[in-house]
Amino acid sequence: MNIALPIITLIVGLAGGFFIGVYYLRRQMEKMQNNPEMLQKMAKQMGYNLNGKQMQKAQQMMKNQPAVPKRGQSRKR
């Protein structure tokens, strides 16, 4: 029992952290679709400087294809 409880707690914590992380990432991507400033900031952090036309194209791509498929869905190729 002294060994099993910490292992079970670790597994539950890792699983909970994973699902919280996925939820947070999905919410951030949804916010970025609606907020061009956030998208521009992310691009600059990655080393890209997007002009207006590139920004519109990036927003359109994000709206057309979700970044993280919802449960039970798969990405189309």
A tleap script that builds the chain and sets N, CA, C and O, in Angstrom:
source leaprc.protein.ff14SB
mol = sequence {
  NMET ASN ILE ALA LEU PRO ILE ILE THR LEU
  ILE VAL GLY LEU ALA GLY GLY PHE PHE ILE
  GLY VAL TYR TYR LEU ARG ARG GLN MET GLU
  LYS MET GLN ASN ASN PRO GLU MET LEU GLN
  LYS MET ALA LYS GLN MET GLY TYR ASN LEU
  ASN GLY LYS GLN MET GLN LYS ALA GLN GLN
  MET MET LYS ASN GLN PRO ALA VAL PRO LYS
  ARG GLY GLN SER ARG LYS CARG
}
set mol.1.N position { 0.836 -1.201 0.000 }
set mol.1.CA position { 0.000 0.000 0.000 }
set mol.1.C position { 0.869 1.249 0.000 }
set mol.1.O position { 0.479 2.270 -0.566 }
set mol.2.N position { 2.046 1.185 0.628 }
set mol.2.CA position { 2.921 2.358 0.673 }
set mol.2.C position { 3.506 2.687 -0.693 }
set mol.2.O position { 3.884 3.832 -0.943 }
set mol.3.N position { 3.585 1.716 -1.565 }
set mol.3.CA position { 4.126 1.944 -2.906 }
set mol.3.C position { 3.013 2.217 -3.909 }
set mol.3.O position { 3.191 3.032 -4.814 }
set mol.4.N position { 1.882 1.561 -3.768 }
set mol.4.CA position { 0.796 1.662 -4.733 }
set mol.4.C position { 0.146 3.047 -4.739 }
set mol.4.O position { -0.161 3.578 -5.806 }
set mol.5.N position { -0.064 3.626 -3.580 }
set mol.5.CA position { -0.748 4.921 -3.504 }
set mol.5.C position { 0.013 6.029 -4.220 }
set mol.5.O position { -0.610 6.774 -4.977 }
set mol.6.N position { 1.320 6.186 -4.029 }
set mol.6.CA position { 2.034 7.231 -4.788 }
set mol.6.C position { 2.028 6.982 -6.295 }
set mol.6.O position { 1.963 7.933 -7.075 }
set mol.7.N position { 2.094 5.727 -6.711 }
set mol.7.CA position { 2.070 5.416 -8.138 }
set mol.7.C position { 0.711 5.759 -8.738 }
set mol.7.O position { 0.640 6.345 -9.818 }
set mol.8.N position { -0.354 5.404 -8.053 }
set mol.8.CA position { -1.706 5.726 -8.524 }
set mol.8.C position { -1.900 7.235 -8.568 }
set mol.8.O position { -2.476 7.758 -9.522 }
set mol.9.N position { -1.427 7.934 -7.551 }
set mol.9.CA position { -1.534 9.388 -7.512 }
set mol.9.C position { -0.767 10.019 -8.676 }
set mol.9.O position { -1.254 10.966 -9.294 }
set mol.10.N position { 0.408 9.511 -8.976 }
set mol.10.CA position { 1.201 10.010 -10.091 }
set mol.10.C position { 0.473 9.819 -11.417 }
set mol.10.O position { 0.423 10.735 -12.238 }
set mol.11.N position { -0.086 8.643 -11.626 }
set mol.11.CA position { -0.811 8.358 -12.875 }
set mol.11.C position { -2.026 9.266 -13.013 }
set mol.11.O position { -2.266 9.821 -14.086 }
set mol.12.N position { -2.788 9.421 -11.945 }
set mol.12.CA position { -3.964 10.300 -11.983 }
set mol.12.C position { -3.538 11.745 -12.235 }
set mol.12.O position { -4.193 12.451 -13.001 }
set mol.13.N position { -2.468 12.189 -11.613 }
set mol.13.CA position { -1.970 13.550 -11.817 }
set mol.13.C position { -1.499 13.790 -13.234 }
set mol.13.O position { -1.778 14.843 -13.807 }
set mol.14.N position { -0.788 12.833 -13.811 }
set mol.14.CA position { -0.329 12.969 -15.192 }
set mol.14.C position { -1.506 13.010 -16.163 }
set mol.14.O position { -1.527 13.824 -17.086 }
set mol.15.N position { -2.478 12.136 -15.953 }
set mol.15.CA position { -3.648 12.119 -16.829 }
set mol.15.C position { -4.431 13.424 -16.700 }
set mol.15.O position { -4.846 14.004 -17.704 }
set mol.16.N position { -4.629 13.883 -15.474 }
set mol.16.CA position { -5.340 15.146 -15.267 }
set mol.16.C position { -4.602 16.313 -15.890 }
set mol.16.O position { -5.225 17.166 -16.522 }
set mol.17.N position { -3.295 16.371 -15.729 }
set mol.17.CA position { -2.500 17.433 -16.329 }
set mol.17.C position { -2.554 17.412 -17.841 }
set mol.17.O position { -2.603 18.465 -18.476 }
set mol.18.N position { -2.546 16.228 -18.424 }
set mol.18.CA position { -2.643 16.108 -19.879 }
set mol.18.C position { -3.964 16.682 -20.384 }
set mol.18.O position { -3.977 17.468 -21.331 }
set mol.19.N position { -5.072 16.296 -19.759 }
set mol.19.CA position { -6.367 16.761 -20.224 }
set mol.19.C position { -6.549 18.258 -19.991 }
set mol.19.O position { -7.169 18.937 -20.809 }
set mol.20.N position { -6.024 18.772 -18.900 }
set mol.20.CA position { -6.080 20.214 -18.660 }
set mol.20.C position { -5.248 20.944 -19.714 }
set mol.20.O position { -5.660 21.995 -20.203 }
set mol.21.N position { -4.091 20.401 -20.066 }
set mol.21.CA position { -3.245 21.006 -21.095 }
set mol.21.C position { -3.913 21.017 -22.458 }
set mol.21.O position { -3.830 22.013 -23.176 }
set mol.22.N position { -4.573 19.929 -22.827 }
set mol.22.CA position { -5.284 19.866 -24.108 }
set mol.22.C position { -6.416 20.885 -24.133 }
set mol.22.O position { -6.613 21.574 -25.134 }
set mol.23.N position { -7.156 20.980 -23.039 }
set mol.23.CA position { -8.248 21.948 -22.946 }
set mol.23.C position { -7.711 23.368 -23.094 }
set mol.23.O position { -8.281 24.169 -23.836 }
set mol.24.N position { -6.622 23.690 -22.397 }
set mol.24.CA position { -6.030 25.024 -22.457 }
set mol.24.C position { -5.539 25.344 -23.873 }
set mol.24.O position { -5.771 26.446 -24.371 }
set mol.25.N position { -4.869 24.398 -24.520 }
set mol.25.CA position { -4.372 24.613 -25.874 }
set mol.25.C position { -5.521 24.851 -26.841 }
set mol.25.O position { -5.448 25.741 -27.689 }
set mol.26.N position { -6.576 24.065 -26.718 }
set mol.26.CA position { -7.735 24.229 -27.600 }
set mol.26.C position { -8.368 25.608 -27.433 }
set mol.26.O position { -8.744 26.250 -28.414 }
set mol.27.N position { -8.481 26.058 -26.181 }
set mol.27.CA position { -9.058 27.388 -25.922 }
set mol.27.C position { -8.181 28.496 -26.492 }
set mol.27.O position { -8.693 29.462 -27.057 }
set mol.28.N position { -6.857 28.365 -26.349 }
set mol.28.CA position { -5.941 29.378 -26.874 }
set mol.28.C position { -6.030 29.449 -28.398 }
set mol.28.O position { -6.007 30.540 -28.966 }
set mol.29.N position { -6.131 28.314 -29.054 }
set mol.29.CA position { -6.231 28.307 -30.509 }
set mol.29.C position { -7.539 28.930 -30.971 }
set mol.29.O position { -7.564 29.626 -31.987 }
set mol.30.N position { -8.625 28.693 -30.245 }
set mol.30.CA position { -9.901 29.325 -30.588 }
set mol.30.C position { -9.819 30.836 -30.420 }
set mol.30.O position { -10.357 31.576 -31.245 }
set mol.31.N position { -9.161 31.304 -29.376 }
set mol.31.CA position { -8.999 32.743 -29.164 }
set mol.31.C position { -8.164 33.363 -30.277 }
set mol.31.O position { -8.455 34.467 -30.737 }
set mol.32.N position { -7.125 32.650 -30.711 }
set mol.32.CA position { -6.248 33.171 -31.754 }
set mol.32.C position { -6.978 33.333 -33.077 }
set mol.32.O position { -6.660 34.235 -33.851 }
set mol.33.N position { -7.942 32.481 -33.344 }
set mol.33.CA position { -8.701 32.585 -34.585 }
set mol.33.C position { -9.449 33.906 -34.653 }
set mol.33.O position { -9.606 34.474 -35.734 }
set mol.34.N position { -9.907 34.395 -33.521 }
set mol.34.CA position { -10.708 35.609 -33.481 }
set mol.34.C position { -9.891 36.861 -33.178 }
set mol.34.O position { -10.419 37.970 -33.263 }
set mol.35.N position { -8.633 36.711 -32.831 }
set mol.35.CA position { -7.828 37.850 -32.408 }
set mol.35.C position { -6.541 37.924 -33.239 }
set mol.35.O position { -5.593 37.184 -32.975 }
set mol.36.N position { -6.502 38.811 -34.238 }
set mol.36.CA position { -5.310 38.885 -35.090 }
set mol.36.C position { -4.050 39.319 -34.339 }
set mol.36.O position { -2.943 38.958 -34.740 }
set mol.37.N position { -4.199 40.086 -33.261 }
set mol.37.CA position { -3.026 40.513 -32.496 }
set mol.37.C position { -2.324 39.327 -31.849 }
set mol.37.O position { -1.094 39.265 -31.825 }
set mol.38.N position { -3.107 38.384 -31.325 }
set mol.38.CA position { -2.510 37.196 -30.717 }
set mol.38.C position { -1.794 36.344 -31.765 }
set mol.38.O position { -0.724 35.793 -31.505 }
set mol.39.N position { -2.393 36.245 -32.948 }
set mol.39.CA position { -1.781 35.477 -34.026 }
set mol.39.C position { -0.474 36.133 -34.469 }
set mol.39.O position { 0.520 35.447 -34.711 }
set mol.40.N position { -0.479 37.461 -34.573 }
set mol.40.CA position { 0.730 38.193 -34.951 }
set mol.40.C position { 1.822 38.008 -33.896 }
set mol.40.O position { 2.991 37.831 -34.238 }
set mol.41.N position { 1.444 38.049 -32.620 }
set mol.41.CA position { 2.412 37.878 -31.537 }
set mol.41.C position { 3.035 36.489 -31.576 }
set mol.41.O position { 4.243 36.340 -31.389 }
set mol.42.N position { 2.207 35.469 -31.821 }
set mol.42.CA position { 2.722 34.106 -31.905 }
set mol.42.C position { 3.685 33.968 -33.089 }
set mol.42.O position { 4.727 33.323 -32.975 }
set mol.43.N position { 3.333 34.573 -34.216 }
set mol.43.CA position { 4.202 34.501 -35.396 }
set mol.43.C position { 5.547 35.174 -35.121 }
set mol.43.O position { 6.591 34.665 -35.528 }
set mol.44.N position { 5.524 36.305 -34.439 }
set mol.44.CA position { 6.780 37.003 -34.118 }
set mol.44.C position { 7.642 36.166 -33.171 }
set mol.44.O position { 8.866 36.144 -33.306 }
set mol.45.N position { 7.016 35.482 -32.218 }
set mol.45.CA position { 7.769 34.623 -31.306 }
set mol.45.C position { 8.430 33.473 -32.053 }
set mol.45.O position { 9.474 32.969 -31.638 }
set mol.46.N position { 7.816 33.063 -33.152 }
set mol.46.CA position { 8.375 31.978 -33.954 }
set mol.46.C position { 9.369 32.497 -34.996 }
set mol.46.O position { 9.976 31.709 -35.722 }
set mol.47.N position { 9.536 33.823 -35.069 }
set mol.47.CA position { 10.518 34.388 -35.986 }
set mol.47.C position { 9.954 34.822 -37.323 }
set mol.47.O position { 10.714 35.105 -38.249 }
set mol.48.N position { 8.626 34.882 -37.446 }
set mol.48.CA position { 7.991 35.299 -38.689 }
set mol.48.C position { 7.392 36.685 -38.516 }
set mol.48.O position { 6.906 37.038 -37.442 }
set mol.49.N position { 7.436 37.469 -39.596 }
set mol.49.CA position { 6.798 38.781 -39.598 }
set mol.49.C position { 5.755 38.767 -40.707 }
set mol.49.O position { 6.103 38.865 -41.883 }
set mol.50.N position { 4.487 38.646 -40.347 }
set mol.50.CA position { 3.412 38.497 -41.316 }
set mol.50.C position { 2.886 39.851 -41.758 }
set mol.50.O position { 2.658 40.734 -40.932 }
set mol.51.N position { 2.691 40.017 -43.077 }
set mol.51.CA position { 2.030 41.231 -43.558 }
set mol.51.C position { 0.521 41.001 -43.530 }
set mol.51.O position { 0.074 39.924 -43.137 }
set mol.52.N position { -0.260 41.978 -43.934 }
set mol.52.CA position { -1.718 41.893 -43.850 }
set mol.52.C position { -2.308 40.730 -44.618 }
set mol.52.O position { -3.199 40.042 -44.120 }
set mol.53.N position { -1.817 40.502 -45.836 }
set mol.53.CA position { -2.342 39.427 -46.667 }
set mol.53.C position { -2.020 38.059 -46.052 }
set mol.53.O position { -2.867 37.166 -46.035 }
set mol.54.N position { -0.798 37.907 -45.551 }
set mol.54.CA position { -0.411 36.644 -44.922 }
set mol.54.C position { -1.217 36.403 -43.655 }
set mol.54.O position { -1.571 35.266 -43.345 }
set mol.55.N position { -1.508 37.481 -42.920 }
set mol.55.CA position { -2.287 37.380 -41.687 }
set mol.55.C position { -3.708 36.891 -41.998 }
set mol.55.O position { -4.233 36.019 -41.305 }
set mol.56.N position { -4.319 37.450 -43.034 }
set mol.56.CA position { -5.664 37.020 -43.410 }
set mol.56.C position { -5.671 35.560 -43.842 }
set mol.56.O position { -6.592 34.816 -43.507 }
set mol.57.N position { -4.656 35.151 -44.579 }
set mol.57.CA position { -4.573 33.765 -45.026 }
set mol.57.C position { -4.401 32.818 -43.833 }
set mol.57.O position { -5.009 31.748 -43.794 }
set mol.58.N position { -3.575 33.215 -42.865 }
set mol.58.CA position { -3.368 32.380 -41.671 }
set mol.58.C position { -4.654 32.253 -40.868 }
set mol.58.O position { -4.980 31.167 -40.389 }
set mol.59.N position { -5.389 33.357 -40.716 }
set mol.59.CA position { -6.651 33.308 -39.973 }
set mol.59.C position { -7.658 32.414 -40.694 }
set mol.59.O position { -8.380 31.638 -40.067 }
set mol.60.N position { -7.694 32.535 -42.015 }
set mol.60.CA position { -8.629 31.724 -42.787 }
set mol.60.C position { -8.290 30.241 -42.664 }
set mol.60.O position { -9.187 29.408 -42.541 }
set mol.61.N position { -7.010 29.912 -42.696 }
set mol.61.CA position { -6.598 28.519 -42.547 }
set mol.61.C position { -6.979 27.980 -41.174 }
set mol.61.O position { -7.421 26.837 -41.057 }
set mol.62.N position { -6.812 28.793 -40.135 }
set mol.62.CA position { -7.140 28.343 -38.775 }
set mol.62.C position { -8.643 28.143 -38.614 }
set mol.62.O position { -9.072 27.240 -37.895 }
set mol.63.N position { -9.449 28.976 -39.276 }
set mol.63.CA position { -10.900 28.828 -39.168 }
set mol.63.C position { -11.388 27.599 -39.926 }
set mol.63.O position { -12.329 26.932 -39.497 }
set mol.64.N position { -10.746 27.300 -41.056 }
set mol.64.CA position { -11.196 26.177 -41.880 }
set mol.64.C position { -10.806 24.825 -41.308 }
set mol.64.O position { -11.515 23.841 -41.518 }
set mol.65.N position { -9.694 24.757 -40.591 }
set mol.65.CA position { -9.223 23.471 -40.069 }
set mol.65.C position { -8.876 23.624 -38.599 }
set mol.65.O position { -7.971 24.386 -38.258 }
set mol.66.N position { -9.586 22.909 -37.712 }
set mol.66.CA position { -9.259 23.019 -36.291 }
set mol.66.C position { -7.862 22.494 -36.001 }
set mol.66.O position { -7.425 21.516 -36.606 }
set mol.67.N position { -7.165 23.139 -35.080 }
set mol.67.CA position { -5.792 22.763 -34.745 }
set mol.67.C position { -5.740 21.418 -34.039 }
set mol.67.O position { -4.855 20.605 -34.305 }
set mol.68.N position { -6.688 21.184 -33.139 }
set mol.68.CA position { -6.721 19.936 -32.383 }
set mol.68.C position { -8.071 19.283 -32.650 }
set mol.68.O position { -9.101 19.856 -32.294 }
set mol.69.N position { -8.100 18.097 -33.271 }
set mol.69.CA position { -9.384 17.443 -33.529 }
set mol.69.C position { -10.116 17.151 -32.219 }
set mol.69.O position { -9.504 16.768 -31.222 }
set mol.70.N position { -11.413 17.336 -32.241 }
set mol.70.CA position { -12.206 17.041 -31.048 }
set mol.70.C position { -12.306 15.541 -30.882 }
set mol.70.O position { -12.019 14.782 -31.808 }
set mol.71.N position { -12.704 15.126 -29.724 }
set mol.71.CA position { -12.762 13.713 -29.396 }
set mol.71.C position { -13.640 12.960 -30.396 }
set mol.71.O position { -14.760 13.381 -30.685 }
set mol.72.N position { -13.129 11.849 -30.921 }
set mol.72.CA position { -13.883 11.039 -31.844 }
set mol.72.C position { -13.726 11.468 -33.296 }
set mol.72.O position { -14.254 10.804 -34.188 }
set mol.73.N position { -13.017 12.560 -33.555 }
set mol.73.CA position { -12.815 13.030 -34.916 }
set mol.73.C position { -11.375 12.813 -35.309 }
set mol.73.O position { -10.481 12.778 -34.463 }
set mol.74.N position { -11.159 12.667 -36.602 }
set mol.74.CA position { -9.790 12.578 -37.088 }
set mol.74.C position { -9.612 13.639 -38.162 }
set mol.74.O position { -10.577 14.096 -38.774 }
set mol.75.N position { -8.361 14.019 -38.377 }
set mol.75.CA position { -8.078 15.023 -39.393 }
set mol.75.C position { -8.218 14.402 -40.776 }
set mol.75.O position { -7.840 13.252 -41.002 }
set mol.76.N position { -8.772 15.188 -41.697 }
set mol.76.CA position { -8.861 14.741 -43.084 }
set mol.76.C position { -7.586 15.139 -43.794 }
set mol.76.O position { -7.055 16.225 -43.561 }
set mol.77.N position { -7.098 14.284 -44.644 }
set mol.77.CA position { -5.871 14.588 -45.397 }
set mol.77.C position { -6.180 14.730 -46.851 }
set mol.77.O position { -5.281 14.986 -47.651 }
savepdb mol mol.pdb
quit
